[in-house]
Amino acid sequence: MKSILDLYELRSKDLNYTATTTIDNTTDTTLTDTDTEGPSLLGSSLRGRKGWGDRSVNHLLAAIDQARLLAERALHERRGEVEARRLELTELETRAAGLREQALEFDADPDHLLAELPSNTDEAALELAIADLARRIERLGAINLAAIDEQRELAERKTYLDAQHADLAAALETMEQAIRRMDRETRSRFKETFDKANGGFQAAFPRLFGGGEARLELLDDDLLEAGVGIVARPPGKRNSSIHLLSGGEKALTAIALVFALFELSPAPFCMLDEVDAPLDDHNVGRFCALVREMSARVQFIVITHNKTTMELAGQLTGVTMSVSRLVAVDVDEAVALASA
């Protein structure tokens, strides 16, 4: 715009100078001609000068109008630029106010954040990073606005469950310690009981069989899980399994084991139901001898049809065959009456 005004001023001065010079030269010429030609020539010259001056003024006015139009156009453009800059400034101020409010929502001081920015911060790089972060947030999908409250509730629930888990873990540890202590006690007592029962079984078996050998064996190293095997070899036999014994031999073996357990833990009485049924008379005599010996500590109730076993009893109780009637006989009293 300044260059146009300067051009306009220079053009005006040039036109004024040209018009003045032309009028002066024409006046001199006219005055000279007046002396020689007369008043008629002077009138013609004045009319010529007037026509030329009108054209110069018209050119000057046209130049002035053109310069004014150019100046108005330039001024309009500058005003447009100023308005654009003003709008841009307003937009930046609005954006800055929004960013400041966002920073305050997160308890951040905007001035402090600006002070922490490096002097060589690349705004374009920051915008790319922000755009990338926005895309990543968008990929996360819909935002659950109640997530914070839900997280707080879940955290409280987790704290409660952790406390319960700790109590259960402590109780489980206490229980496991008790189980281990019981296992140790059980192993110890089982081993002690097994050894005593095995010793009684080894002692009772030869007395019932008149010789031979028998023992109890553990089938596994773990005392709590191991089974118990019975090895019984009557005199003159080398059987590899108890299943190879006869019915009477199996019965005597079982009687020997039962008596060994009674020796280990005596009971007030012992009931034997037809245990002598598979035995022959010789073995029945050995069975009765062992029962007689143990009867000093244990009261035996024997259900039997064997006469030899009945002779061992001190009190007989039976039922008659013809008419079912209970009959009880005191053997010692009957012997005394018979002796009298």
Secondary structure, DSSP 4 states (H G I P E B T S, - for coil): -HHHHHHHHHHHHHHHHHHHHHHHHHHHHHHHHHHHT-HHHHHHHHHHHHHHHHHHHHHHHHHHHHHHHHHHHHHHHHHHHHHHHHHHHHHHHHHHHHHHHHHHHTT--HHHHHHHS-TT--HHHHHHHHHHHHHHHHHT-S--TTHHHHHHHHHHHHHHHHHHHHHHHHHHHHHHHHHHHHHHHHHHHHHHHHHHHHHHHHHHHHHHHTS-EEEEEESSS-TTT--EEEEEE-TT---SSGGGS-HHHHHHHHHHHHHHHHHHS--SEEEEESTTTT--HHHHHHHHHHHHHHTTTSEEEEE---HHHHHH-SEEEEE-SSS--EEEEEHHHHHHHHH-
